[in-house]
Amino acid sequence: MATPAQWLAGARPRTLPAAVVPVAVGTGVAISYGGAVWWRALTALFVALALQVGVNYANDYSDGVRGTDEQRVGPLRLVGSRVAAPRSVLLAALGCFLAAAVAGLALVVATGAWWLLAVGALAIAAAWFYTGGSRPYGYRAFGEISVFVFFGLVAVTGTTYVQLESLPWPAVAAAVPVGLLACALLVVNNLRDIVTDAPAGKRTLAVVLGDARTRVLYVGCLLLPFVIAGALGFVHPFAALAVLALPLAVGPARTVLGGATGPALIATLQQTGRLQLAFGLLFTIGFAL
């Protein structure tokens, strides 16, 4: 039976900035338009976190029962390491999805925007079929696209919309760098796992592109957000505050371009999460100001 610490590790807390940052940025945009509704922002944060933890457990379950996690260089996997029963991990994933659905329904009722039900259903389906089902799209190099859409475009614009009940264009523009940084987390994770994913038949984008191109993609996802933030500064001057987080990109970019592999990239994943948090905090403050 898995311990509480192992369940926490299985939730992959280093990936949680991907859920926190888009909600914060979307709320910053709402503040800039004078329409922040704090209980809706916190509910949106709960939805995002529940979905992120849910997809992590679902990924653990699906990869574990397929046997693709038996040889790992990354953090603990509950099923692959045989510290938790597959059924228990599956129930944990489904519980997270249910919690996200219930909280999301509260936002739908509050806004009266019933079309958001379809968005929520698509988000849950995307979370499950990333590695679940007979033809998981995460095994076919579409993982980064899904992350960009749901942890960038949908999360930022959705957070702004449920508070303002309208969608100003800066929310869409701000969602792009947020989505790219979320992609950077997945890219470096998959870069680390190329050596085990390829033999297991898991064709992530990193496996398809190969080692060298994946490293270039990672650095692009890391640096392009600063270009966009600087450009947004011409319209929302304080949005350019996010550029102050640029020094935090130097270390992970240097490590990846330097050819680091295996366990060395675990630290890079953590550094990427810190960069995403710093960028998101400064971006949020910039819009709020």
C-alpha positions as CSV (number, residue, x, y, z in Angstrom):
1,M,0.0,0.0,0.0
2,A,1.3,3.4,-1.0
3,T,2.2,5.9,1.8
4,P,0.8,9.5,1.8
5,A,4.2,10.7,0.7
6,Q,4.2,8.3,-2.2
7,W,0.7,9.4,-3.2
8,L,1.9,13.0,-3.1
9,A,4.9,12.1,-5.3
10,G,2.6,10.3,-7.7
11,A,0.6,13.6,-8.0
12,R,3.8,15.1,-9.4
13,P,3.8,18.4,-7.6
14,R,6.6,19.8,-9.8
15,T,4.0,19.9,-12.6
16,L,1.4,21.9,-10.7
17,P,2.7,25.4,-11.8
18,A,1.1,24.4,-15.1
19,A,-2.3,24.6,-13.4
20,V,-1.6,27.6,-11.1
21,V,0.0,30.0,-13.6
22,P,-2.8,30.2,-16.2
23,V,-5.4,30.9,-13.5
24,A,-3.3,33.6,-12.0
25,V,-2.7,35.3,-15.3
26,G,-6.3,35.1,-16.3
27,T,-7.2,36.7,-13.0
28,G,-4.6,39.4,-13.6
29,V,-6.3,40.2,-16.9
30,A,-9.7,40.3,-15.2
31,I,-8.3,42.7,-12.6
32,S,-7.0,45.0,-15.3
33,Y,-10.6,45.3,-16.6
34,G,-12.0,45.9,-13.1
35,G,-14.0,42.6,-13.0
36,A,-12.2,40.2,-10.7
37,V,-14.5,37.8,-8.8
38,W,-12.4,36.1,-6.2
39,W,-14.5,33.1,-5.4
40,R,-14.7,32.4,-9.2
41,A,-11.0,32.7,-9.5
42,L,-10.4,30.3,-6.6
43,T,-12.9,27.9,-8.0
44,A,-11.1,28.0,-11.4
45,L,-7.9,27.3,-9.6
46,F,-9.4,24.3,-7.9
47,V,-10.6,23.0,-11.3
48,A,-7.2,23.4,-12.9
49,L,-5.4,21.7,-10.0
50,A,-7.9,18.8,-9.9
51,L,-7.4,18.3,-13.6
52,Q,-3.6,18.4,-13.4
53,V,-3.5,15.9,-10.5
54,G,-6.1,13.8,-12.3
55,V,-4.2,13.6,-15.5
56,N,-1.0,12.8,-13.6
57,Y,-2.7,9.9,-11.8
58,A,-4.4,8.8,-15.1
59,N,-1.1,8.9,-16.8
60,D,0.5,6.8,-14.0
61,Y,-2.3,4.2,-14.3
62,S,-2.4,3.9,-18.1
63,D,1.4,3.8,-18.5
64,G,1.7,1.4,-15.5
65,V,-0.8,-1.2,-16.9
66,R,0.8,-1.0,-20.3
67,G,4.2,-1.6,-18.8
68,T,5.8,1.5,-20.2
69,D,6.9,2.7,-16.7
70,E,8.8,-0.4,-15.7
71,Q,12.2,1.2,-16.6
72,R,12.2,4.8,-15.4
73,V,14.7,7.5,-14.7
74,G,12.1,10.0,-13.5
75,P,10.2,10.4,-10.3
76,L,8.2,7.7,-8.6
77,R,5.3,6.1,-10.5
78,L,2.7,4.4,-8.3
79,V,1.6,1.6,-10.6
80,G,4.9,1.1,-12.4
81,S,6.8,0.9,-9.1
82,R,4.1,-1.5,-7.8
83,V,3.6,0.6,-4.6
84,A,-0.2,1.1,-5.4
85,A,-2.8,-1.1,-7.0
86,P,-3.8,0.0,-10.5
87,R,-7.4,0.2,-9.4
88,S,-6.6,2.6,-6.5
89,V,-4.7,4.9,-8.9
90,L,-7.5,4.8,-11.4
91,L,-10.1,5.7,-8.7
92,A,-7.8,8.6,-7.6
93,A,-7.8,9.9,-11.1
94,L,-11.5,9.6,-11.6
95,G,-12.1,11.2,-8.2
96,C,-10.0,14.2,-9.3
97,F,-11.9,14.5,-12.6
98,L,-15.3,14.3,-10.7
99,A,-14.1,17.1,-8.3
100,A,-13.1,19.2,-11.2
101,A,-16.5,18.6,-12.9
102,V,-18.5,19.6,-9.9
103,A,-16.5,22.8,-9.3
104,G,-16.7,23.6,-13.0
105,L,-20.4,23.1,-12.9
106,A,-20.6,25.8,-10.2
107,L,-18.9,28.2,-12.5
108,V,-21.3,27.3,-15.3
109,V,-24.3,28.0,-13.2
110,A,-22.9,31.3,-11.9
111,T,-22.1,32.6,-15.4
112,G,-25.1,31.0,-17.1
113,A,-22.7,30.1,-20.0
114,W,-23.8,26.5,-20.5
115,W,-21.5,26.1,-23.5
116,L,-18.7,25.9,-20.9
117,L,-20.0,22.3,-20.1
118,A,-18.7,21.3,-23.5
119,V,-15.3,22.9,-22.7
120,G,-15.1,21.1,-19.4
121,A,-16.0,17.8,-21.0
122,L,-13.3,18.2,-23.6
123,A,-10.8,19.0,-20.9
124,I,-11.6,15.9,-19.0
125,A,-11.6,13.8,-22.2
126,A,-8.2,15.3,-23.1
127,A,-6.8,14.4,-19.7
128,W,-7.9,10.8,-19.9
129,F,-7.0,10.0,-23.5
130,Y,-3.6,11.5,-23.2
131,T,-2.4,8.0,-22.2
132,G,-5.7,6.3,-21.7
133,G,-7.9,4.3,-24.1
134,S,-6.8,2.1,-27.0
135,R,-5.2,4.9,-29.1
136,P,-3.7,7.5,-26.6
137,Y,-2.8,10.7,-28.4
138,G,0.1,11.2,-26.0
139,Y,1.7,8.2,-27.7
140,R,1.3,9.9,-31.1
141,A,3.2,13.2,-30.5
142,F,0.1,15.3,-29.8
143,G,0.7,15.9,-26.1
144,E,2.3,19.3,-26.4
145,I,-0.6,20.5,-28.6
146,S,-3.1,19.5,-25.9
147,V,-1.0,21.1,-23.1
148,F,-0.8,24.3,-25.1
149,V,-4.6,24.4,-25.7
150,F,-5.8,23.4,-22.3
151,F,-3.1,24.7,-19.9
152,G,-2.6,27.8,-22.0
153,L,-5.5,29.0,-24.2
154,V,-8.4,27.4,-22.4
155,A,-7.2,27.9,-18.8
156,V,-6.2,31.6,-19.2
157,T,-9.2,32.7,-21.3
158,G,-11.6,30.5,-19.3
159,T,-10.5,32.1,-16.0
160,T,-10.9,35.6,-17.4
161,Y,-14.3,34.8,-18.9
162,V,-15.9,33.3,-15.8
163,Q,-15.0,36.5,-14.0
164,L,-15.7,39.2,-16.6
165,E,-18.3,37.2,-18.5
166,S,-16.6,38.6,-21.6
167,L,-13.3,37.9,-23.3
168,P,-10.9,40.8,-24.0
169,W,-8.2,40.1,-26.5
170,P,-5.3,40.5,-24.0
171,A,-6.5,37.3,-22.3
172,V,-5.9,35.4,-25.6
173,A,-2.5,37.1,-26.1
174,A,-1.4,36.3,-22.6
175,A,-2.5,32.7,-22.9
176,V,0.2,32.1,-25.6
177,P,3.3,32.5,-23.5
178,V,1.6,30.7,-20.6
179,G,0.9,27.7,-22.9
180,L,4.4,27.7,-24.2
181,L,5.9,27.5,-20.7
182,A,3.5,24.6,-19.9
183,C,4.7,22.9,-23.0
184,A,8.3,23.4,-21.9
185,L,7.5,21.2,-18.8
186,L,6.3,18.4,-21.0
187,V,9.1,18.7,-23.5
188,V,11.8,18.4,-21.0
189,N,10.0,15.6,-19.2
190,N,9.7,13.7,-22.5
191,L,13.3,14.5,-23.5
192,R,14.4,12.8,-20.3
193,D,12.3,9.7,-21.1
194,I,13.3,9.3,-24.8
195,V,15.5,6.3,-23.9
196,T,12.7,4.4,-22.3
197,D,9.7,5.7,-24.3
198,A,11.1,4.8,-27.7
199,P,11.6,1.0,-27.0
200,A,8.2,0.9,-25.3
201,G,6.5,2.2,-28.4
202,K,5.5,5.5,-26.8
203,R,6.0,8.0,-29.7
204,T,6.0,11.3,-27.9
205,L,7.0,14.4,-29.8
206,A,10.5,14.1,-28.3
207,V,10.8,10.6,-29.8
208,V,9.5,11.7,-33.2
209,L,11.8,14.8,-33.3
210,G,14.8,13.1,-31.8
211,D,17.2,14.3,-29.1
212,A,18.8,17.3,-30.8
213,R,15.6,18.9,-32.2
214,T,13.8,18.3,-28.9
215,R,16.4,20.4,-27.1
216,V,15.9,23.2,-29.6
217,L,12.1,23.0,-29.1
218,Y,12.5,23.2,-25.4
219,V,14.7,26.3,-25.5
220,G,12.2,27.9,-27.9
221,C,9.3,27.2,-25.6
222,L,11.4,28.7,-22.8
223,L,12.4,31.9,-24.5
224,L,9.6,32.9,-26.9
225,P,7.3,33.8,-23.9
226,F,9.6,36.6,-23.0
227,V,9.4,38.0,-26.6
228,I,5.7,38.0,-26.4
229,A,5.6,39.6,-22.9
230,G,7.9,42.3,-24.2
231,A,5.6,42.9,-27.2
232,L,2.5,43.1,-25.0
233,G,4.3,45.7,-23.0
234,F,3.6,48.2,-25.8
235,V,-0.1,47.9,-25.0
236,H,0.0,46.9,-21.3
237,P,3.3,48.4,-20.2
238,F,3.5,46.5,-16.9
239,A,3.0,43.2,-18.6
240,A,6.6,43.5,-19.6
241,L,7.5,42.9,-16.0
242,A,7.5,39.2,-16.8
243,V,10.8,39.8,-18.7
244,L,12.5,40.1,-15.3
245,A,12.2,36.3,-14.9
246,L,14.5,35.8,-17.9
247,P,17.6,35.0,-15.8
248,L,15.8,31.9,-14.4
249,A,15.7,30.6,-18.0
250,V,19.5,30.6,-18.4
251,G,20.3,27.6,-16.2
252,P,17.8,25.1,-17.6
253,A,18.4,26.3,-21.2
254,R,22.2,25.9,-20.7
255,T,21.7,22.4,-19.2
256,V,19.5,21.2,-22.0
257,L,21.7,22.6,-24.8
258,G,24.7,21.2,-23.0
259,G,23.4,17.7,-23.6
260,A,22.2,16.7,-20.1
261,T,20.4,13.3,-20.0
262,G,18.5,11.1,-17.5
263,P,18.4,12.2,-13.8
264,A,20.2,15.5,-14.6
265,L,17.0,16.6,-16.4
266,I,14.9,16.0,-13.2
267,A,16.4,19.1,-11.8
268,T,15.8,20.9,-15.0
269,L,12.1,20.1,-14.8
270,Q,12.0,21.6,-11.3
271,Q,13.8,24.7,-12.6
272,T,11.3,25.0,-15.4
273,G,8.5,24.9,-12.9
274,R,10.1,27.7,-10.9
275,L,10.6,29.8,-14.1
276,Q,7.0,29.3,-15.0
277,L,5.9,30.4,-11.5
278,A,8.1,33.5,-11.6
279,F,7.0,34.5,-15.1
280,G,3.3,33.9,-14.2
281,L,3.6,35.9,-11.0
282,L,5.2,38.9,-12.7
283,F,2.8,38.6,-15.7
284,T,-0.1,38.6,-13.3
285,I,1.1,41.6,-11.4
286,G,1.8,43.4,-14.6
287,F,-1.7,43.0,-15.8
288,A,-3.2,43.8,-12.4
289,L,-1.2,47.1,-12.3
